[in-house]
Amino acid sequence: MRMVFGLVLLVGLGLAGGAVMMAKNYISAYQNELANERAARAQVVPTVDVIVSERPLKYGEVLAKEDVRVVRWPENALPEGIFTDMSVLFPEGGDNRRFVLRAMEKDEAIMAIKVTEPGEDAGLTSRLERGMRAFAIRVDVASGVSGFLRPGDRVDVYWTGSVDRISDNARGDVTKLIEAGVKLIAVDQTAGGDLEEAVIARTVTVAVRPEQVAALAQAQTTGSLSLSLVGADDDTIAGGIEIDQRTLLGIETAQIEAQAEEEKVCTIRTRRGAEVVEIPIPCTN
């Protein structure tokens, strides 16, 4: 009997020791996993909710709630002017619609600079920077770069006209660069840059300073204007370009010097003793 009791006691002690070891291993593994998870969380970048476009958006469209969605965005890489609250982007009450001012692709962050204020129309005024004015230039297929102009492009403006009645040193028709790198903000009545094909415009609208408005108005009244498209990555500024007819054809102006006609002097000879003297008298012919 005592042997059986001792055997049971030994078995119980063995089972208890095994249970303790299993519990110790489990707790140790749990603590290791917990430490690994905490270390992983420490390396994760904090994020915030940001409102982005659900689909491609074009200039002039009305921005609706179904056109946007909320995504998680890294907190240390937030663009300036983003929206994080739907109630701010879509305020309640009245006509508080917002319009798209700049084309946006899918999943692009909605920014204040890309949409109008609530209830504001998407007009040209939103495209004019401080101190700039909008001015319309008449163009055709030749002067308008064959219809390949788009809002946002930059152009050089050339004036062609006659200077015969302006300068005493008349040179006929002259073509001169009067404005360089002017920005287009509209083509006809289209201010968005999403034109799918070439459009033969009748007018283009440029953003210029007030003094440039006066110069362009005078130039458009006294001659014809032509536009030259500037490359997207071209940062050079042209200047001092002027061509007249003689320069174009390579004709050099001959310098004719007027030679004064020699004045005629008439004389008569008379003898005074042994000396002969010439006395000037008025010429009769």
Secondary structure, DSSP 8 states (H G I E B T S, - for coil): -HHHHHHHHHHHHHHHHHHHHHHHHHHHHHHHHHHHHHHHHHHS--EEEEEEESS-B-TT-EE-GGGEEEEEEEGGG--TTB---HHHHS--SSS--EEB-S-B-TT-B-BGGGB--TT----GGGG--TT-EEEEEE--TTTTGGGT--TT-EEEEEEEEE-TTT-SS--SEEEEEEEEEEEEEEETTB-SS---S----SEEEEEE-HHHHHHHHHHHHHSEEEEEEE-TT--------EEEHHHHHT---------------EEEEEEETTEEEEEEE----
